[in-house]
């Protein structure tokens, strides 16, 4: 079996071992693949693995030998699933690998909005505390989260882990999700499920953990932002298109929202004219919530397990 990895650098910049994957077939790993080279590099492959490199309809039509696509991530919008199905190509993803990592990062974003640790570290290094006339020195209001309300939109594995952290910080937790996910409610004090408008109205921090679906695309927009408190924060470590970015930028710039911290954007890397890059009180990180060595190790192991199961005729984590 010929296995081609189109963008191996995203998963493994050099600190992980491709050996277990190599034992499944003849492995060719490309660190990165421009879209115009996808067909050339994937020609003759039985299995192709990709993280963000797109496998569009036109490319799939030119790869008659391809029988398996392993997406090295949870989201699989990089693959034209309908065309893969037409060509009897099995597509799998990695549904769970970074629950703790992503929830930890979302918490870091929330805490940065409360304390602006990076800004204060830079100020100290710039000599501002040294030259300050007083011992007390801070550049932004410092916010305690105990007693405040954390609203979690999307209460799957990561959302629940985020709720655990919020509860440990002394926050009241509200959660919104589709009815099938409103099961086994946690026993945290004050916890309850809420409709999205109510959650937005009551939350001091809203943390998004939804998948990107037609129903969730653009869920944070001019209308929904009007429900939020002007003192509230918005955190997104899930999918960029959950937010209408111009609407969020407008809310931040006009003081209708206190701050936002985003690890994801609608287009990544963002174009220079993305309105959030210049928005007030907006922290943006480069889609790195998933990237700890532990999480990437889990991802690599599951990718190997997915392909192994497919070769055994018992595919798992199939999305096509």
ZIKAZI-V807845 format. One record per run of one state. SS is the DSSP state (a for helix, b for strand, c for the rest). FROM is the first residue (numbers start at 1). LEN is the number of residues. If there is no record, write none. Layout:
((SS	FROM	LEN) (SS	FROM	LEN))
This chain:
((c	1	1) (b	2	4) (c	6	2) (a	8	4) (c	12	7) (a	19	4) (c	23	3) (b	26	4) (c	30	5) (a	35	8) (c	43	4) (b	47	4) (c	51	4) (b	55	1) (c	56	1) (a	57	4) (c	61	7) (b	68	4) (c	72	7) (b	79	1) (c	80	1) (a	81	6) (c	87	3) (b	90	3) (c	93	6) (a	99	17) (c	116	1) (a	117	9) (c	126	23) (b	149	5) (c	154	3) (a	157	12) (c	169	3) (b	172	5) (c	177	2) (a	179	3) (c	182	10) (b	192	2) (c	194	2) (a	196	7) (c	203	2) (b	205	4) (c	209	11) (b	220	1) (c	221	1) (a	222	4) (c	226	7) (b	233	4) (c	237	3) (a	240	3) (b	243	1) (c	244	1) (a	245	9) (c	254	5) (b	259	4) (c	263	12) (a	275	4) (c	279	3) (b	282	3) (c	285	8) (a	293	19) (c	312	6) (b	318	1) (c	319	2))
